[in-house]
Amino acid sequence: MPFINTDIPDLKIFEPAVFGDSRGAFFESYNYKTFLDAGISAVFVQDNQSESTYGVVRGLHYQRGEYAQSKLVRVLEGVIYDVAVDLRKDSPTYKQSFCVELSAHNKKQLYVPKGFAHGFSVLSEKAVVMYKCDQFYNKESEGGIIYNDPSLNIDWKVPADKMIVSEKDVILPQLADAKYDFVYLKDLFKNI
């Protein structure tokens, strides 16, 4: 299986098989059946892409209610440090974070199910990030947690004086004050 289970239930790293030769490389970045066979039934309806320079920190973001999103995150150019925080009440890893380096070189992808806050920092001079979502964006359902929340203690791998954070992300609440309604569904991926 091309999936690696993390220490957080349902959060998975996808490592596609890469076929290389003298011409370059080929890999299947997404296949619905492969994901379904791994117990991931998300039907992606929207692709988003961002371009950022070194030191940019985006997040931590999520959508609430019926607009909650599962995401499949990958890097088309450069290197990022990807972060997901479990916000599912009753989860054994509630309020814990997971971090992984994703790059155009390693071709790893992070599957982030509904119920997580998500963000990333840019470790290369430039990074192009693409992620699939299984629900459409809805402004009224936006939520987030400030990137430097002391209770999460996330090391973004970028010195504080080099971080570039949007005005919108700087005013996000701390985890203790954030509004969300996610619940852990223990048997969501019972066949994995």
N, C-alpha and C positions, 0 to 999 in steps of 0.2 A: 504494500500500500504506500502511496506517495504522501501519506499524512503522518505527522508526528503529533502525538498528544502532548499538551503542555501540562503543567502542574495545576492549571485552572480548568475545571470541567467544561467541555464543549469548545474551548478556545484551541484552535489547531493551526499548525504550520503545514502548509502544502509545499512539497518539493517536487516539481514536475520532472519527469525524465527528460534529459537534454541529450539530443543526438547531434554530435559534432563531427565535422570532417574538414578537409582542406578548404571548402567553400564557406564555412562558418558553422552555424548551429540552427537547429530546429527544435521547438518544444511546443507542446499543447498547453497553453496557459490556463485553459478552462474547458471542462467537459462535464456537462450536467450529469451524465450517467456515472462518471467516476466519483463525483461528489455524492450522488444519491447512494451509490454502493457503500460509501463511507458513513451513511446516515445523515448527510446534509442535504435537506430537500429545499433549500432556499431557491426561489426563482428570481433571478436578478432582473430588475426593470430599469435601472438607471446606471450609467457609467459617469464617474466624475474624474477630472484630471486637474492636477495643480502643478505649477512650476515655482520653485522656491530657491533662494540662495542660501549659502552657508549660514548657520545660526538661527534660521527661522524655526520657531516652535509653533505648531498649529495644534490647538486642542486645549483641553480635553472636551470633546463634543459628543452629544448623543441626541436622539429624538425620542420623545415620550409617546405613550398611548398607542393608538392605532398606526401611528407613523414611525414607530420604533423600527430601526434598520439593522439587518445583518449586513456585514461588509466583507469583501474579499479585496485585500490591499496588496498592491505590488508596485515595484519601482521599475520604470522604463529607462531612466538615466540617473546615475549617481547612487548615493547611499543615504539611507535614513535610519533613525532609531525609532522604531514603532512601539507604541505603548497602548495597552488596553487595561482598563480598571473594571473589575467585576462589581456591578451595582445590583445584582440580583439578590434580594432578601432571601434568606434561608440557604443560600449557597455556602458550601464549606469554605469557599475562598472569598466570601463577601468582603468588599473594600480592599482586596489585594490587587496589586498590579503585576503585569507581565510585560517584559520588554524583549525585543529581538531586533537585530540588525537585518534590514532588508536592502538588497541592492540589485542593480541591473546585472551585476556579475553573478551573484549567488542564486538569483532567480526565485528565491523563496517568497512565499506569499503567506499572509496571515489571515485566517478566517476568524472574524470577530462576530459572534452571534448577537442577537438582540439582548439588551440588558447590560451592555458595556459602554463605558466612556472610552473614546479613542482619540489619540493624537500622535504626533511624531515631531522629531527634530531633524534638521538637515545637517549631515556630517560631511558632505562633499561640497565642492564649490557651487554646484547646482544640482538639483534633483527634480525629476519629473515623476510624480506619483499618480497612479491610476487606481481607482477602486470602484468595485461593483457594489450596488445597493439593491436590496430586495424590497424596498419601499420607496415611494417618491418623497422628495424633500418637501417639508411643510414648515414654513417659518414660525407659525404659532406653536409648533411642537418642539422647537429647539430647546436644548438644555446643555449645561456644561459645568465644568469644575475648573477652577483656576489651576494652571499648570504647575505652580510652585506651592501647592497646598502642603503644609508641613506634616499633616497626618499621613500623606502618601509618600513623601520623601523620595520623589523620583529623580534619579540622576539622568538628565537629558543628554549627557555627554558633550555639552557645549558650555564653555565658561559663561557665568552670569553676565559679564560685561560684553559678551559677543551675541547674546540672545536677541532676536528680533521677534517681538510678539505684537499682534494686532491690538488696536485699541479695544476692540470687541472682546478679545480673549483676556485682556488684563483686568477687566471688571467682572469676570465670571466669579461666582461664589465659591467658598471653600466647600469641601465635601459635606461637612456637617450642616450646611445651609442649602445645599442643592436639592432641587425638587425632581423626584423620579419615582416611578411606581413599578419597577421591574421585580419579577418573582422567578425564583429558580425552579425549573421543571426538571426534576431529577432523572426522569426516564426519557428525556428528549432524544438522546442518542444511545439508547439502551443496547443497540446491536453493534456498538463499536467496542 
